[in-house]
Amino acid sequence: MPTKKEILAREKIKEKWTDFIEFREATYRHLLNGRSLSERDVEAVFEKLVTGPLGYSPAQLDRQPDFADYVLLSRDLKIAIVETKGWEAFRNKDNLYKALEQAAGYADRHRCCNLMAFDGETIALAKREGEDVKVLFEALINTQEPPDNLFYFTEYGLSKLPSQAICIFKCSPTPSPNEFKKHHGVNLHYSCFAYVGDLRDKSTWKMPYRNPDYTVDTGRIDKAVNYLLSPGGYRGVTVNDRSVPEAASVDVAKKLARAYKEIGKWDDQNCKPVARLKEYLRQKGVTDEEI
């Protein structure tokens, strides 16, 4: 027996479907008239689908954070990572699986396991579970009547996903070169920096504190704290609101504190950077349990 929320979600899909199909067909006519369609055309159709039949508000559609094409939100929680590809690219099934695998790589960063892929003709829904990607649904959205399983792509439907998959494949996404920055001759992943202002702008990656193998760099972590908190900074260079905004400083400090705990130095009373970090967090009202 469907719940009231499910009934309302399905009614919304039917109510908005005609308007969506008209928009999609108008886009498709450009292809019939000899104009090639770009991924931006695919994105426009996706946005129309999401904010129309699927019932999301524009504010729930976060564009291109951390390289993902879209992240769908629910009360600021990330509920799905979306990867878009060229028009009708998924007629080749390998392209669909590659798109979902790419989304799975982005999902690791966002700590979100629901994945979607869209090519203007097909929308797919999958779930990341460890190294497995479980494909749950594929739906054609070029039909005059909405596919029944489109409900599961709605905000409410994502909370009602079945456990059974139509197929499962292993996920081993290759890190993009864009995720690394050369620092003193070594390539460091963006996660090795205590602050990343804009993932697409490597000049905003500040305070390296981990090694290429992601272990804590004991030679750099003290310098990172000095740069963030010491009046003298590091080698005379001090942090400012342009390099690390004040609003981000507490999160950066907590990240460095966790790293000190990782290497067993958080209780080192002779380490001045640790003492400085503890005092800063204390003044900001951050307890040891909140680190």
C-alpha positions as CSV (number, residue, x, y, z in Angstrom):
1,M,0.0,0.0,0.0
2,P,1.7,3.3,-1.1
3,T,2.0,6.0,1.5
4,K,0.5,9.4,1.1
5,K,3.9,10.9,0.3
6,E,4.5,8.3,-2.5
7,I,1.0,9.0,-4.0
8,L,1.8,12.8,-4.0
9,A,5.2,12.2,-5.6
10,R,3.7,10.1,-8.3
11,E,0.9,12.6,-9.0
12,K,3.5,15.3,-9.3
13,I,5.5,13.3,-11.9
14,K,2.3,12.9,-14.0
15,E,1.2,16.5,-13.6
16,K,4.5,17.9,-14.8
17,W,5.4,15.3,-17.4
18,T,3.8,16.9,-20.4
19,D,5.6,20.2,-19.9
20,F,8.9,18.3,-19.5
21,I,8.4,16.2,-22.6
22,E,7.6,19.3,-24.6
23,F,10.9,20.9,-23.4
24,R,12.8,17.8,-24.2
25,E,11.3,17.4,-27.7
26,A,12.1,21.1,-28.4
27,T,15.7,20.4,-27.5
28,Y,15.8,17.2,-29.6
29,R,14.4,19.0,-32.7
30,H,17.7,20.9,-32.8
31,L,19.4,17.6,-33.4
32,L,17.0,16.7,-36.1
33,N,17.6,20.0,-37.8
34,G,21.3,19.3,-38.0
35,R,22.7,21.1,-34.9
36,S,24.8,18.9,-32.6
37,L,23.7,18.9,-29.0
38,S,26.3,19.6,-26.2
39,E,26.5,18.4,-22.7
40,R,25.0,21.7,-21.7
41,D,21.8,20.8,-23.6
42,V,21.8,17.5,-21.6
43,E,22.2,19.5,-18.4
44,A,19.3,21.8,-19.3
45,V,17.0,18.8,-19.9
46,F,18.2,17.3,-16.6
47,E,17.5,20.5,-14.7
48,K,14.0,20.6,-16.2
49,L,13.3,17.0,-15.2
50,V,14.6,17.5,-11.6
51,T,12.8,20.8,-10.9
52,G,9.7,19.6,-12.8
53,P,8.4,16.0,-12.5
54,L,10.9,15.0,-9.8
55,G,9.8,17.8,-7.6
56,Y,13.1,19.2,-6.4
57,S,13.5,23.0,-5.8
58,P,16.3,24.8,-7.7
59,A,18.0,25.3,-4.3
60,Q,18.3,21.5,-4.0
61,L,20.3,21.3,-7.2
62,D,24.0,22.1,-6.4
63,R,26.0,22.5,-9.6
64,Q,29.6,21.2,-9.9
65,P,30.8,21.1,-6.4
66,D,34.1,19.2,-6.1
67,F,34.0,18.1,-9.8
68,A,30.6,16.3,-9.6
69,D,28.2,17.7,-12.3
70,Y,25.4,18.0,-9.7
71,V,24.7,17.1,-6.1
72,L,21.1,16.8,-5.0
73,L,20.3,18.1,-1.5
74,S,17.7,17.6,1.2
75,R,17.9,20.1,4.0
76,D,21.6,20.6,3.2
77,L,22.3,16.9,3.3
78,K,23.7,15.3,0.1
79,I,21.4,12.6,-1.1
80,A,22.7,11.9,-4.7
81,I,25.7,12.5,-6.9
82,V,24.8,13.1,-10.6
83,E,27.0,12.7,-13.6
84,T,25.8,13.9,-17.0
85,K,27.1,12.8,-20.4
86,G,26.6,13.6,-24.1
87,W,23.2,13.2,-25.7
88,E,22.1,9.5,-25.9
89,A,25.6,8.4,-24.9
90,F,24.2,5.5,-22.8
91,R,23.0,3.6,-25.9
92,N,26.4,2.2,-25.4
93,K,26.0,0.5,-22.1
94,D,29.8,0.8,-21.3
95,N,29.3,4.6,-21.3
96,L,26.6,4.3,-18.6
97,Y,28.7,2.2,-16.4
98,K,31.7,4.5,-16.8
99,A,29.5,7.5,-15.9
100,L,28.3,5.7,-12.7
101,E,31.8,4.7,-11.9
102,Q,32.9,8.4,-12.3
103,A,30.0,9.5,-10.0
104,A,31.1,6.8,-7.5
105,G,34.6,8.5,-7.3
106,Y,33.0,11.8,-6.6
107,A,30.7,10.2,-4.1
108,D,33.7,9.3,-2.0
109,R,34.5,12.9,-1.5
110,H,30.9,13.8,-0.6
111,R,30.3,10.8,1.6
112,C,27.1,10.1,-0.4
113,C,26.3,6.6,-1.7
114,N,23.4,7.4,-4.1
115,L,24.5,7.8,-7.8
116,M,22.6,9.1,-10.9
117,A,23.7,9.3,-14.5
118,F,21.8,11.1,-17.3
119,D,22.3,11.5,-21.1
120,G,19.1,13.2,-22.2
121,E,17.4,9.9,-23.0
122,T,18.1,7.6,-20.1
123,I,18.4,8.3,-16.4
124,A,20.0,5.6,-14.2
125,L,20.1,5.2,-10.4
126,A,22.7,3.2,-8.5
127,K,24.1,2.8,-5.1
128,R,27.8,2.7,-4.0
129,E,28.5,-0.1,-1.5
130,G,32.2,-0.5,-0.8
131,E,33.8,-1.5,-4.1
132,D,30.5,-2.4,-5.6
133,V,28.1,-0.2,-7.7
134,K,24.6,-1.6,-7.6
135,V,22.5,-0.4,-10.5
136,L,19.0,-0.2,-9.3
137,F,17.0,1.4,-12.1
138,E,17.3,2.6,-15.6
139,A,14.5,4.7,-17.1
140,L,13.8,6.1,-20.6
141,I,12.5,9.7,-20.3
142,N,11.6,10.1,-24.0
143,T,8.1,8.5,-23.6
144,Q,4.7,10.2,-23.6
145,E,3.9,8.6,-20.2
146,P,6.4,8.8,-17.3
147,P,8.1,5.5,-16.4
148,D,6.8,3.9,-13.2
149,N,10.2,3.6,-11.6
150,L,10.9,7.4,-12.0
151,F,9.4,7.7,-8.5
152,Y,12.6,6.4,-7.0
153,F,14.5,9.4,-8.3
154,T,12.4,11.8,-6.2
155,E,13.6,13.0,-2.8
156,Y,11.1,10.7,-1.1
157,G,11.8,7.8,-3.4
158,L,15.5,7.9,-2.6
159,S,14.6,6.9,1.0
160,K,12.6,3.9,-0.3
161,L,15.2,2.2,-2.6
162,P,15.0,-1.6,-2.9
163,S,17.9,-3.8,-2.1
164,Q,17.7,-5.8,-5.3
165,A,19.9,-4.6,-8.2
166,I,19.5,-5.1,-11.9
167,C,23.3,-5.5,-12.1
168,I,26.4,-5.0,-10.0
169,F,29.9,-4.1,-11.1
170,K,33.2,-3.4,-9.3
171,C,34.2,0.3,-8.9
172,S,37.8,1.3,-9.2
173,P,37.7,5.0,-10.3
174,T,41.1,6.4,-11.4
175,P,42.0,9.6,-9.6
176,S,42.0,12.6,-11.9
177,P,45.3,14.5,-12.4
178,N,43.2,17.6,-11.4
179,E,43.1,16.2,-7.9
180,F,46.8,16.6,-7.4
181,K,49.1,19.5,-6.9
182,K,52.9,19.4,-7.2
183,H,54.5,20.7,-3.9
184,H,58.3,20.7,-3.6
185,G,58.6,18.1,-6.3
186,V,56.0,15.6,-5.1
187,N,52.4,15.2,-6.2
188,L,50.0,15.7,-3.3
189,H,46.3,14.8,-3.4
190,Y,44.0,17.7,-2.5
191,S,43.1,15.8,0.7
192,C,46.7,16.3,1.9
193,F,46.1,20.0,2.3
194,A,44.5,21.3,5.5
195,Y,42.5,23.9,3.5
196,V,41.1,23.7,0.0
197,G,39.2,26.8,-1.0
198,D,38.2,25.8,-4.5
199,L,39.0,22.4,-5.7
200,R,39.3,23.7,-9.3
201,D,41.8,26.4,-8.3
202,K,45.0,24.8,-6.9
203,S,46.3,28.2,-5.7
204,T,43.7,28.0,-2.9
205,W,45.1,24.7,-1.6
206,K,46.9,25.7,1.6
207,M,48.9,24.0,4.4
208,P,50.1,20.6,3.2
209,Y,50.2,18.3,6.2
210,R,50.1,14.8,4.7
211,N,52.5,12.7,2.6
212,P,51.7,11.3,-0.8
213,D,50.6,8.1,0.9
214,Y,48.2,10.1,3.1
215,T,50.1,9.6,6.3
216,V,50.6,12.6,8.5
217,D,53.7,14.6,7.4
218,T,55.4,15.1,10.8
219,G,57.8,17.7,9.2
220,R,55.0,19.9,7.9
221,I,52.1,19.7,10.3
222,D,53.8,22.1,12.8
223,K,54.4,24.6,10.0
224,A,50.7,24.4,9.0
225,V,49.7,25.3,12.5
226,N,52.2,28.2,12.6
227,Y,50.9,29.5,9.3
228,L,47.3,29.3,10.6
229,L,47.7,30.6,14.2
230,S,51.2,32.0,14.9
231,P,51.5,35.8,14.9
232,G,54.8,35.3,13.1
233,G,53.3,32.8,10.7
234,Y,55.5,30.4,8.8
235,R,58.7,32.0,7.4
236,G,57.0,35.4,7.9
237,V,54.0,34.5,5.9
238,T,50.8,34.7,7.9
239,V,47.2,33.6,7.1
240,N,44.7,36.2,6.0
241,D,41.0,36.2,5.1
242,R,41.9,35.9,1.5
243,S,44.0,32.8,1.9
244,V,41.9,31.1,4.6
245,P,38.6,32.7,5.5
246,E,37.9,33.1,9.2
247,A,34.8,31.0,8.8
248,A,36.9,28.0,7.7
249,S,39.6,28.4,10.4
250,V,37.9,26.2,13.0
251,D,37.4,23.3,10.6
252,V,41.0,23.6,9.5
253,A,42.2,23.6,13.1
254,K,40.1,20.5,14.0
255,K,41.5,18.7,11.0
256,L,45.1,19.5,12.2
257,A,44.2,18.4,15.7
258,R,42.9,15.1,14.4
259,A,46.2,14.6,12.6
260,Y,48.1,15.2,15.8
261,K,46.0,12.6,17.5
262,E,46.7,10.2,14.6
263,I,50.4,10.4,15.3
264,G,50.1,10.4,19.1
265,K,51.3,14.0,19.6
266,W,48.1,15.6,20.8
267,D,49.1,15.2,24.4
268,D,52.7,16.4,23.9
269,Q,53.1,19.2,26.3
270,N,56.4,20.3,24.9
271,C,55.0,20.9,21.4
272,K,54.3,24.6,21.0
273,P,52.1,24.2,17.9
274,V,49.9,21.7,19.7
275,A,49.6,24.1,22.7
276,R,48.7,26.9,20.3
277,L,46.1,24.7,18.6
278,K,44.5,23.6,21.8
279,E,44.2,27.1,23.1
280,Y,42.6,28.3,19.8
281,L,40.0,25.5,19.9
282,R,39.3,26.1,23.6
283,Q,38.6,29.8,22.9
284,K,36.3,28.8,20.0
285,G,34.4,26.5,22.4
286,V,35.4,23.3,20.7
287,T,35.7,20.4,23.2
288,D,38.1,17.4,22.8
289,E,35.1,15.2,22.0
290,E,34.1,17.5,19.1
291,I,37.4,17.3,17.3
